[in-house]
Amino acid sequence: MKISTINRFFNILFGSMAMALVALVSAFISMRLAIHGREVKVPALTGLTISDASRAASHLGLSLTLENRFYSPQTPPGLVLAQYPAPGATVRRDWAIRITESLGPQQVAIPNLIGQTERTASINIRHIGLDTGIIAQLPSAGPAGIVIAQTPTPNASAVASPRVSLLLSAPEDAASAPAYVMPALGGLTLAGAVARTAPIGLHIVSMEDISAPASPSPQPGVPIQPIHATITTVVGQSPAPGHRVVRGDAVHLTMAAQPAKPQ
């Protein structure tokens, strides 16, 4: 009688364990199917119009983000010049593909802005379809707020970006303002860069993301590694680390997406 009871107990125990194991295996298989069922291959968007690229991405459940615009003598204006992630990469649905739009060959002459006020120079830049880049100041004799240098230089050719940065004159007494050493921002996120520059009165005025132009094209026969997560960090800065800065100086950052470190 006791043996029969013990046998019945172990039969129930082993049956329960078998059912639990089946449930765990089923849950694992369902989870794997759900995860991989939401993964898609990034389509090739280079050479498409922005609207066609948006439709191609949307068809796969992906979104499109226009990050940059660059001049290109080889790619007609309005077409996708570069993308990130690269074609063929495996990503989750709802992933944002960052693209760079071609402006075609440079057809706008860079104007001479030297001697103009900041407001006049900015209006003239926008009037011909260019963008204002970094605006910095340098203590100098004469009226304040006058353009004393610019990048690109007047009538420059073969420029990459439609941005014109300006260096303005500042009152000479600004030279006596408390000076600081420009901190190194490389590897920081935008929030980290702000936290490091704000206490000394620096202002991040512009950012450039170089992830898309730097994306390599997939090679035949080379497996594409799945992309699970990325984080955008600082890879370049102006002023450079160690340079003299004062409160109110402008900071320009160059950002790029990096694979997130596994936890």
GUDREN-992970 format. One record per residue (C-alpha): residue in one letter; z negated, y, x. Coordinates in Angstrom, 1 decimal, m for minus. Layout:
<pts>
<residu: a	zz: Z	yy: Y	xx: X> $
...
</pts>
This chain:
<pts>
<residu: m	zz: 0.0	yy: 0.0	xx: 0.0> $
<residu: k	zz: m0.8	yy: 2.4	xx: 2.8> $
<residu: i	zz: 2.3	yy: 1.4	xx: 4.7> $
<residu: s	zz: 4.4	yy: 2.2	xx: 1.6> $
<residu: t	zz: 2.8	yy: 5.6	xx: 1.2> $
<residu: i	zz: 3.4	yy: 6.4	xx: 4.9> $
<residu: n	zz: 7.0	yy: 5.4	xx: 4.6> $
<residu: r	zz: 7.5	yy: 7.5	xx: 1.5> $
<residu: f	zz: 5.9	yy: 10.5	xx: 3.3> $
<residu: f	zz: 8.2	yy: 10.2	xx: 6.3> $
<residu: n	zz: 11.2	yy: 9.7	xx: 4.0> $
<residu: i	zz: 10.4	yy: 12.9	xx: 2.2> $
<residu: l	zz: 9.7	yy: 14.7	xx: 5.6> $
<residu: f	zz: 13.0	yy: 13.6	xx: 7.2> $
<residu: g	zz: 14.9	yy: 14.4	xx: 4.0> $
<residu: s	zz: 13.5	yy: 17.9	xx: 3.9> $
<residu: m	zz: 14.3	yy: 18.4	xx: 7.6> $
<residu: a	zz: 17.9	yy: 17.2	xx: 7.1> $
<residu: m	zz: 18.4	yy: 19.6	xx: 4.1> $
<residu: a	zz: 17.0	yy: 22.5	xx: 6.2> $
<residu: l	zz: 19.3	yy: 21.6	xx: 9.1> $
<residu: v	zz: 22.3	yy: 21.5	xx: 6.7> $
<residu: a	zz: 21.3	yy: 24.9	xx: 5.3> $
<residu: l	zz: 21.0	yy: 26.4	xx: 8.8> $
<residu: v	zz: 24.4	yy: 25.1	xx: 9.9> $
<residu: s	zz: 26.0	yy: 26.4	xx: 6.7> $
<residu: a	zz: 24.4	yy: 29.8	xx: 7.2> $
<residu: f	zz: 25.6	yy: 29.9	xx: 10.8> $
<residu: i	zz: 29.1	yy: 29.0	xx: 9.8> $
<residu: s	zz: 29.1	yy: 31.5	xx: 7.0> $
<residu: m	zz: 27.9	yy: 34.2	xx: 9.4> $
<residu: r	zz: 30.5	yy: 33.4	xx: 12.0> $
<residu: l	zz: 33.3	yy: 33.5	xx: 9.3> $
<residu: a	zz: 32.0	yy: 36.8	xx: 8.0> $
<residu: i	zz: 31.8	yy: 38.4	xx: 11.5> $
<residu: h	zz: 35.2	yy: 37.2	xx: 12.6> $
<residu: g	zz: 36.7	yy: 37.8	xx: 9.2> $
<residu: r	zz: 36.1	yy: 41.5	xx: 9.7> $
<residu: e	zz: 37.7	yy: 41.6	xx: 13.2> $
<residu: v	zz: 41.3	yy: 42.9	xx: 13.6> $
<residu: k	zz: 43.7	yy: 43.5	xx: 16.5> $
<residu: v	zz: 44.3	yy: 47.1	xx: 17.3> $
<residu: p	zz: 48.0	yy: 48.0	xx: 16.5> $
<residu: a	zz: 50.3	yy: 49.7	xx: 18.9> $
<residu: l	zz: 50.5	yy: 53.4	xx: 17.8> $
<residu: t	zz: 52.1	yy: 55.0	xx: 20.8> $
<residu: g	zz: 55.4	yy: 56.6	xx: 19.9> $
<residu: l	zz: 54.6	yy: 56.8	xx: 16.2> $
<residu: t	zz: 54.2	yy: 60.0	xx: 14.2> $
<residu: i	zz: 50.7	yy: 60.9	xx: 13.3> $
<residu: s	zz: 51.3	yy: 60.0	xx: 9.6> $
<residu: d	zz: 52.8	yy: 56.6	xx: 10.5> $
<residu: a	zz: 50.0	yy: 55.8	xx: 12.9> $
<residu: s	zz: 47.5	yy: 56.7	xx: 10.2> $
<residu: r	zz: 49.1	yy: 54.3	xx: 7.8> $
<residu: a	zz: 49.3	yy: 51.5	xx: 10.3> $
<residu: a	zz: 45.6	yy: 51.9	xx: 11.1> $
<residu: s	zz: 44.6	yy: 52.2	xx: 7.5> $
<residu: h	zz: 46.5	yy: 49.0	xx: 6.6> $
<residu: l	zz: 44.2	yy: 47.1	xx: 8.9> $
<residu: g	zz: 41.0	yy: 48.9	xx: 7.7> $
<residu: l	zz: 40.8	yy: 51.2	xx: 10.7> $
<residu: s	zz: 40.5	yy: 54.9	xx: 10.9> $
<residu: l	zz: 42.3	yy: 57.5	xx: 13.1> $
<residu: t	zz: 40.7	yy: 60.3	xx: 15.1> $
<residu: l	zz: 42.9	yy: 63.0	xx: 16.8> $
<residu: e	zz: 41.0	yy: 63.7	xx: 20.0> $
<residu: n	zz: 43.5	yy: 65.7	xx: 22.2> $
<residu: r	zz: 46.9	yy: 67.3	xx: 22.4> $
<residu: f	zz: 48.8	yy: 67.4	xx: 25.7> $
<residu: y	zz: 52.2	yy: 68.5	xx: 26.8> $
<residu: s	zz: 54.6	yy: 65.7	xx: 27.7> $
<residu: p	zz: 58.2	yy: 66.0	xx: 28.9> $
<residu: q	zz: 59.0	yy: 62.4	xx: 28.0> $
<residu: t	zz: 57.4	yy: 62.1	xx: 24.5> $
<residu: p	zz: 58.7	yy: 64.3	xx: 21.6> $
<residu: p	zz: 56.2	yy: 66.6	xx: 19.9> $
<residu: g	zz: 54.2	yy: 65.1	xx: 17.0> $
<residu: l	zz: 54.2	yy: 61.6	xx: 18.3> $
<residu: v	zz: 51.2	yy: 59.6	xx: 19.5> $
<residu: l	zz: 51.0	yy: 60.0	xx: 23.3> $
<residu: a	zz: 48.1	yy: 57.6	xx: 24.0> $
<residu: q	zz: 45.4	yy: 55.7	xx: 22.2> $
<residu: y	zz: 42.0	yy: 54.1	xx: 22.7> $
<residu: p	zz: 41.2	yy: 51.2	xx: 22.3> $
<residu: a	zz: 44.5	yy: 49.9	xx: 23.7> $
<residu: p	zz: 46.9	yy: 47.8	xx: 21.6> $
<residu: g	zz: 45.8	yy: 44.2	xx: 21.1> $
<residu: a	zz: 42.1	yy: 44.9	xx: 21.6> $
<residu: t	zz: 39.8	yy: 43.2	xx: 19.1> $
<residu: v	zz: 37.6	yy: 45.5	xx: 17.0> $
<residu: r	zz: 35.7	yy: 45.5	xx: 13.8> $
<residu: r	zz: 37.2	yy: 46.9	xx: 10.6> $
<residu: d	zz: 36.3	yy: 50.6	xx: 10.1> $
<residu: w	zz: 36.6	yy: 51.2	xx: 13.8> $
<residu: a	zz: 38.0	yy: 54.6	xx: 14.8> $
<residu: i	zz: 41.1	yy: 54.6	xx: 17.0> $
<residu: r	zz: 41.2	yy: 57.8	xx: 19.1> $
<residu: i	zz: 44.6	yy: 59.2	xx: 19.7> $
<residu: t	zz: 46.3	yy: 61.9	xx: 21.7> $
<residu: e	zz: 49.2	yy: 63.8	xx: 20.2> $
<residu: s	zz: 52.2	yy: 64.9	xx: 22.3> $
<residu: l	zz: 53.2	yy: 68.6	xx: 22.2> $
<residu: g	zz: 56.5	yy: 67.7	xx: 23.8> $
<residu: p	zz: 57.7	yy: 69.7	xx: 26.9> $
<residu: q	zz: 55.9	yy: 73.0	xx: 27.6> $
<residu: q	zz: 58.0	yy: 75.7	xx: 25.9> $
<residu: v	zz: 55.4	yy: 78.5	xx: 25.7> $
<residu: a	zz: 55.0	yy: 80.8	xx: 28.8> $
<residu: i	zz: 51.5	yy: 81.3	xx: 29.9> $
<residu: p	zz: 50.8	yy: 85.1	xx: 29.3> $
<residu: n	zz: 49.3	yy: 87.5	xx: 31.8> $
<residu: l	zz: 45.8	yy: 88.3	xx: 30.4> $
<residu: i	zz: 44.4	yy: 90.0	xx: 33.4> $
<residu: g	zz: 42.8	yy: 93.3	xx: 32.5> $
<residu: q	zz: 42.5	yy: 92.6	xx: 28.8> $
<residu: t	zz: 39.3	yy: 92.4	xx: 26.8> $
<residu: e	zz: 38.0	yy: 89.0	xx: 25.7> $
<residu: r	zz: 39.0	yy: 89.7	xx: 22.1> $
<residu: t	zz: 42.5	yy: 90.9	xx: 22.9> $
<residu: a	zz: 43.1	yy: 88.0	xx: 25.3> $
<residu: s	zz: 41.9	yy: 85.5	xx: 22.7> $
<residu: i	zz: 44.1	yy: 87.0	xx: 20.0> $
<residu: n	zz: 47.1	yy: 86.9	xx: 22.3> $
<residu: i	zz: 46.4	yy: 83.3	xx: 23.3> $
<residu: r	zz: 46.3	yy: 82.2	xx: 19.6> $
<residu: h	zz: 49.3	yy: 84.3	xx: 18.7> $
<residu: i	zz: 51.6	yy: 82.1	xx: 20.8> $
<residu: g	zz: 50.0	yy: 78.8	xx: 19.8> $
<residu: l	zz: 47.7	yy: 78.2	xx: 22.7> $
<residu: d	zz: 44.0	yy: 77.5	xx: 22.6> $
<residu: t	zz: 41.1	yy: 79.3	xx: 24.3> $
<residu: g	zz: 39.4	yy: 77.1	xx: 26.9> $
<residu: i	zz: 36.3	yy: 77.8	xx: 29.0> $
<residu: i	zz: 35.1	yy: 81.4	xx: 29.0> $
<residu: a	zz: 32.9	yy: 82.2	xx: 32.0> $
<residu: q	zz: 31.5	yy: 85.5	xx: 33.5> $
<residu: l	zz: 31.2	yy: 86.9	xx: 37.0> $
<residu: p	zz: 29.2	yy: 90.0	xx: 37.9> $
<residu: s	zz: 31.7	yy: 92.6	xx: 39.1> $
<residu: a	zz: 32.2	yy: 96.4	xx: 39.3> $
<residu: g	zz: 33.8	yy: 98.2	xx: 36.4> $
<residu: p	zz: 33.6	yy: 97.6	xx: 32.6> $
<residu: a	zz: 32.1	yy: 94.4	xx: 31.3> $
<residu: g	zz: 34.1	yy: 91.8	xx: 29.2> $
<residu: i	zz: 37.4	yy: 92.3	xx: 31.0> $
<residu: v	zz: 39.5	yy: 89.3	xx: 32.1> $
<residu: i	zz: 39.6	yy: 89.2	xx: 35.9> $
<residu: a	zz: 41.0	yy: 85.7	xx: 36.3> $
<residu: q	zz: 42.6	yy: 83.0	xx: 34.2> $
<residu: t	zz: 43.6	yy: 79.3	xx: 34.3> $
<residu: p	zz: 46.5	yy: 78.4	xx: 34.1> $
<residu: t	zz: 47.8	yy: 81.4	xx: 36.0> $
<residu: p	zz: 50.4	yy: 83.7	xx: 34.4> $
<residu: n	zz: 53.8	yy: 82.0	xx: 33.9> $
<residu: a	zz: 52.5	yy: 78.7	xx: 35.2> $
<residu: s	zz: 54.8	yy: 75.7	xx: 34.5> $
<residu: a	zz: 54.1	yy: 72.0	xx: 34.0> $
<residu: v	zz: 50.6	yy: 72.5	xx: 32.6> $
<residu: a	zz: 49.0	yy: 69.6	xx: 30.9> $
<residu: s	zz: 47.0	yy: 71.2	xx: 28.2> $
<residu: p	zz: 47.6	yy: 74.2	xx: 25.9> $
<residu: r	zz: 44.2	yy: 75.7	xx: 26.8> $
<residu: v	zz: 43.7	yy: 78.9	xx: 28.7> $
<residu: s	zz: 40.4	yy: 79.5	xx: 30.3> $
<residu: l	zz: 39.1	yy: 83.0	xx: 31.1> $
<residu: l	zz: 36.8	yy: 84.5	xx: 33.7> $
<residu: l	zz: 35.3	yy: 87.8	xx: 32.4> $
<residu: s	zz: 33.6	yy: 90.6	xx: 34.3> $
<residu: a	zz: 29.9	yy: 91.0	xx: 33.7> $
<residu: p	zz: 27.5	yy: 93.9	xx: 34.6> $
<residu: e	zz: 26.5	yy: 93.8	xx: 38.3> $
<residu: d	zz: 22.9	yy: 93.8	xx: 37.4> $
<residu: a	zz: 23.5	yy: 90.3	xx: 35.9> $
<residu: a	zz: 23.4	yy: 89.1	xx: 39.6> $
<residu: s	zz: 19.7	yy: 89.8	xx: 39.6> $
<residu: a	zz: 19.0	yy: 87.4	xx: 36.7> $
<residu: p	zz: 17.0	yy: 84.3	xx: 37.6> $
<residu: a	zz: 19.3	yy: 81.7	xx: 39.2> $
<residu: y	zz: 19.1	yy: 77.9	xx: 38.8> $
<residu: v	zz: 20.7	yy: 74.9	xx: 40.3> $
<residu: m	zz: 23.3	yy: 73.3	xx: 38.0> $
<residu: p	zz: 21.9	yy: 69.9	xx: 37.1> $
<residu: a	zz: 24.0	yy: 66.7	xx: 37.3> $
<residu: l	zz: 25.1	yy: 65.6	xx: 33.8> $
<residu: g	zz: 27.2	yy: 62.5	xx: 34.8> $
<residu: g	zz: 26.4	yy: 59.5	xx: 32.7> $
<residu: l	zz: 24.6	yy: 61.3	xx: 30.0> $
<residu: t	zz: 25.5	yy: 61.4	xx: 26.3> $
<residu: l	zz: 26.2	yy: 64.8	xx: 24.7> $
<residu: a	zz: 22.6	yy: 64.9	xx: 23.4> $
<residu: g	zz: 21.3	yy: 64.2	xx: 26.8> $
<residu: a	zz: 23.5	yy: 66.9	xx: 28.4> $
<residu: v	zz: 22.2	yy: 69.4	xx: 25.9> $
<residu: a	zz: 18.6	yy: 68.5	xx: 26.5> $
<residu: r	zz: 19.1	yy: 69.0	xx: 30.2> $
<residu: t	zz: 21.0	yy: 72.3	xx: 30.1> $
<residu: a	zz: 19.3	yy: 74.1	xx: 27.2> $
<residu: p	zz: 15.9	yy: 74.7	xx: 28.9> $
<residu: i	zz: 17.6	yy: 76.9	xx: 31.6> $
<residu: g	zz: 19.7	yy: 78.8	xx: 29.1> $
<residu: l	zz: 23.1	yy: 77.1	xx: 29.7> $
<residu: h	zz: 25.5	yy: 76.7	xx: 26.8> $
<residu: i	zz: 27.9	yy: 73.8	xx: 26.4> $
<residu: v	zz: 31.0	yy: 75.6	xx: 25.1> $
<residu: s	zz: 33.7	yy: 73.0	xx: 25.3> $
<residu: m	zz: 34.3	yy: 69.2	xx: 25.7> $
<residu: e	zz: 37.4	yy: 67.2	xx: 26.6> $
<residu: d	zz: 37.6	yy: 63.5	xx: 25.9> $
<residu: i	zz: 39.8	yy: 61.6	xx: 28.4> $
<residu: s	zz: 39.4	yy: 58.2	xx: 26.9> $
<residu: a	zz: 42.7	yy: 58.0	xx: 25.2> $
<residu: p	zz: 45.0	yy: 59.2	xx: 28.1> $
<residu: a	zz: 43.2	yy: 56.9	xx: 30.5> $
<residu: s	zz: 43.7	yy: 53.7	xx: 28.3> $
<residu: p	zz: 45.7	yy: 51.1	xx: 30.2> $
<residu: s	zz: 48.4	yy: 49.1	xx: 28.3> $
<residu: p	zz: 47.7	yy: 45.4	xx: 27.8> $
<residu: q	zz: 49.5	yy: 43.1	xx: 30.2> $
<residu: p	zz: 51.3	yy: 40.0	xx: 28.9> $
<residu: g	zz: 49.3	yy: 36.8	xx: 29.5> $
<residu: v	zz: 46.1	yy: 38.7	xx: 30.1> $
<residu: p	zz: 43.4	yy: 38.0	xx: 27.5> $
<residu: i	zz: 42.0	yy: 41.1	xx: 25.7> $
<residu: q	zz: 38.2	yy: 41.2	xx: 25.8> $
<residu: p	zz: 36.6	yy: 42.0	xx: 22.4> $
<residu: i	zz: 35.2	yy: 45.5	xx: 22.1> $
<residu: h	zz: 31.8	yy: 45.4	xx: 20.4> $
<residu: a	zz: 30.4	yy: 48.8	xx: 21.2> $
<residu: t	zz: 31.1	yy: 51.9	xx: 23.3> $
<residu: i	zz: 29.2	yy: 55.0	xx: 24.1> $
<residu: t	zz: 30.7	yy: 58.4	xx: 25.1> $
<residu: t	zz: 29.2	yy: 59.8	xx: 28.2> $
<residu: v	zz: 29.8	yy: 62.7	xx: 30.6> $
<residu: v	zz: 32.3	yy: 61.9	xx: 33.5> $
<residu: g	zz: 33.0	yy: 65.5	xx: 34.6> $
<residu: q	zz: 31.4	yy: 68.9	xx: 34.4> $
<residu: s	zz: 32.0	yy: 72.5	xx: 35.3> $
<residu: p	zz: 30.1	yy: 74.1	xx: 37.0> $
<residu: a	zz: 29.6	yy: 71.2	xx: 39.4> $
<residu: p	zz: 26.1	yy: 69.8	xx: 40.2> $
<residu: g	zz: 24.3	yy: 72.0	xx: 42.7> $
<residu: h	zz: 26.2	yy: 75.2	xx: 42.0> $
<residu: r	zz: 24.3	yy: 78.4	xx: 41.3> $
<residu: v	zz: 24.0	yy: 79.2	xx: 37.5> $
<residu: v	zz: 22.2	yy: 81.8	xx: 35.5> $
<residu: r	zz: 21.0	yy: 81.9	xx: 31.9> $
<residu: g	zz: 23.9	yy: 82.3	xx: 29.5> $
<residu: d	zz: 26.5	yy: 80.6	xx: 31.7> $
<residu: a	zz: 29.1	yy: 78.4	xx: 30.0> $
<residu: v	zz: 29.3	yy: 74.6	xx: 30.7> $
<residu: h	zz: 32.5	yy: 72.5	xx: 30.2> $
<residu: l	zz: 32.1	yy: 68.8	xx: 29.9> $
<residu: t	zz: 34.7	yy: 66.0	xx: 30.3> $
<residu: m	zz: 33.7	yy: 62.9	xx: 28.2> $
<residu: a	zz: 34.9	yy: 59.3	xx: 28.2> $
<residu: a	zz: 34.0	yy: 56.2	xx: 26.2> $
<residu: q	zz: 32.2	yy: 53.5	xx: 28.2> $
<residu: p	zz: 31.2	yy: 50.0	xx: 27.1> $
<residu: a	zz: 27.6	yy: 50.0	xx: 25.8> $
<residu: k	zz: 25.2	yy: 48.0	xx: 28.0> $
<residu: p	zz: 23.9	yy: 44.8	xx: 26.3> $
<residu: q	zz: 20.4	yy: 45.0	xx: 25.1> $
</pts>
